Amino acid sequence: MAAQRIEDTQGTDDGLREYEEKASAFVERFASDLADAGMQRMGARVFACLLSAEDGTLTSAELAERLRISPAAVSGAIRYLAQVRMVSRRRTPGSRRERYVVHEDTWYSSMINREHFLTRLAATLNSGVTALGKDTEAGRRLRETEEFMLFLQDELEGILARWEQRRAARAASS
């Protein structure tokens, strides 16, 4: 359906093919960047494909066709992306078919989750400092790492607050 809308705006099969080639090149490049940053490779490809889909939603069959991967690979990637809260599953009304949806505020939500993760890491590091001794070399390294995690957490809180302000200002001006 989205492809049909794109074809209508392009006017020709050649236009649709060119659009699909550009979209595919983007998906692979963005997925490569995400994988280089530590994301699971297949999860990165599926996420990039969903992100670039016209309405941000695709079925397993559509993902498999666009990415030229197996349904099992789609399933594993979706499981990973759902676990890290970057996509969700939505049933197609009147059908057993599921659509996979990229969240509107994926990056914001991801950073909120990272903030909680940083808190947990800092607490664990603090217990390591206590266990190993703050005057040992290991204790000093752990304390330095804990302080860095607390610094990141403080900075992330400010960044997220500024993003909320920017998003609200943009919405008000639209």
C-alpha positions in Angstrom: 0.0 0.0 0.0 2.8 2.5 0.9 4.6 1.4 -2.2 1.5 2.2 -4.3 1.4 5.7 -2.8 5.1 6.1 -3.6 4.5 4.8 -7.1 1.6 7.3 -7.6 3.9 10.2 -6.6 6.7 9.0 -8.7 4.5 8.2 -11.7 6.4 5.2 -13.1 7.6 1.8 -12.2 11.1 3.2 -12.8 10.4 5.8 -10.2 9.3 3.2 -7.7 12.3 1.0 -8.4 14.6 4.0 -7.9 12.9 4.9 -4.6 13.2 1.3 -3.4 16.9 1.2 -4.3 17.5 4.4 -2.4 15.5 3.2 0.6 17.4 -0.1 0.6 20.8 1.7 0.4 19.7 3.9 3.3 18.6 0.9 5.4 21.9 -0.9 4.9 24.0 2.2 5.7 22.0 3.1 8.8 22.0 -0.5 10.0 25.7 -0.6 9.5 26.1 2.5 11.6 23.9 1.1 14.4 25.7 -2.2 14.3 29.1 -0.4 14.6 27.6 1.3 17.7 26.9 -2.0 19.3 23.4 -2.9 18.1 22.7 -6.5 17.0 23.2 -6.6 13.2 19.9 -8.1 12.2 18.0 -6.0 14.7 19.7 -2.9 13.3 18.6 -3.9 9.7 15.0 -4.6 10.8 14.9 -1.3 12.9 16.2 0.7 10.0 13.7 -0.8 7.6 10.8 -0.1 10.0 12.1 3.5 10.6 12.2 4.2 6.9 8.8 2.6 6.1 6.2 5.1 5.0 4.0 4.5 8.0 6.6 3.0 10.4 4.9 -0.4 10.4 5.5 -3.6 8.4 4.6 -7.3 8.7 7.1 -10.1 9.1 6.5 -11.0 5.4 7.1 -7.4 4.3 10.3 -7.2 6.3 11.6 -10.5 5.0 10.9 -9.5 1.5 12.5 -6.0 1.8 15.5 -7.2 3.6 15.8 -10.6 1.7 16.0 -12.5 5.0 14.1 -15.5 6.5 11.0 -15.1 8.7 13.1 -16.7 11.5 15.6 -13.9 11.2 12.8 -11.3 11.3 11.4 -13.0 14.4 14.7 -13.0 16.2 15.3 -9.4 15.4 11.8 -8.3 16.5 12.3 -10.2 19.7 15.5 -8.3 20.4 14.0 -4.9 19.4 10.9 -5.5 21.5 13.2 -6.4 24.4 15.1 -3.1 24.1 11.7 -1.3 23.7 12.4 0.1 20.2 9.5 -1.6 18.4 6.2 -3.2 19.4 3.8 -5.7 17.9 0.3 -4.7 16.8 -2.4 -7.1 15.6 -4.0 -6.3 12.3 -7.8 -5.9 13.1 -9.7 -9.0 12.0 -6.6 -11.0 11.4 -4.0 -13.1 13.1 -1.3 -11.2 11.3 1.0 -9.0 13.4 2.4 -5.7 12.3 5.7 -4.4 13.8 5.7 -0.8 14.7 8.6 1.5 15.4 7.9 3.7 18.4 7.4 7.4 17.7 9.8 8.4 20.5 12.2 5.5 20.2 15.4 7.4 20.9 14.0 9.3 23.8 12.6 6.1 25.4 15.9 4.4 24.8 17.7 7.1 26.6 15.3 7.0 29.5 16.1 3.3 29.8 19.8 4.1 29.7 19.3 6.5 32.5 17.9 3.7 34.7 20.7 1.4 33.5 23.3 4.0 34.5 21.8 4.2 38.0 22.0 0.4 38.4 25.6 0.3 37.1 26.6 3.1 39.6 25.0 1.2 42.5 26.8 -2.0 41.5 30.1 -0.2 41.1 29.7 1.4 44.5 29.2 -2.1 46.1 32.3 -3.2 44.2 34.3 -0.3 45.7 33.0 -1.3 49.2 33.9 -5.0 48.6 37.3 -4.4 47.2 38.3 -1.4 49.3 38.4 2.3 48.2 42.1 2.4 48.8 43.0 -0.4 46.5 43.9 0.1 42.8 40.8 -1.9 41.8 38.6 0.1 44.2 39.9 3.4 42.7 39.2 2.2 39.2 35.7 1.2 40.2 35.1 4.5 41.9 36.3 6.4 38.8 33.9 4.4 36.7 31.1 4.9 39.2 31.7 8.7 39.1 31.6 8.7 35.3 28.3 6.8 35.3 26.9 9.3 37.8 28.2 12.2 35.6 26.5 10.6 32.5 23.3 10.2 34.4 23.3 13.9 35.5 24.1 15.0 32.0 21.5 12.7 30.4 18.8 14.1 32.7 19.5 17.6 31.5 19.7 16.5 27.8 16.3 14.8 28.1 14.7 17.8 29.7 16.1 20.1 27.0 14.8 17.7 24.3 11.3 17.8 25.9 11.4 21.6 25.8 12.6 21.6 22.1 9.9 19.1 21.1 7.2 21.1 22.9 8.4 24.4 21.2 8.4 22.7 17.8 4.9 21.3 18.4 3.6 24.7 19.5 5.0 26.4 16.4 3.5 23.8 14.0 
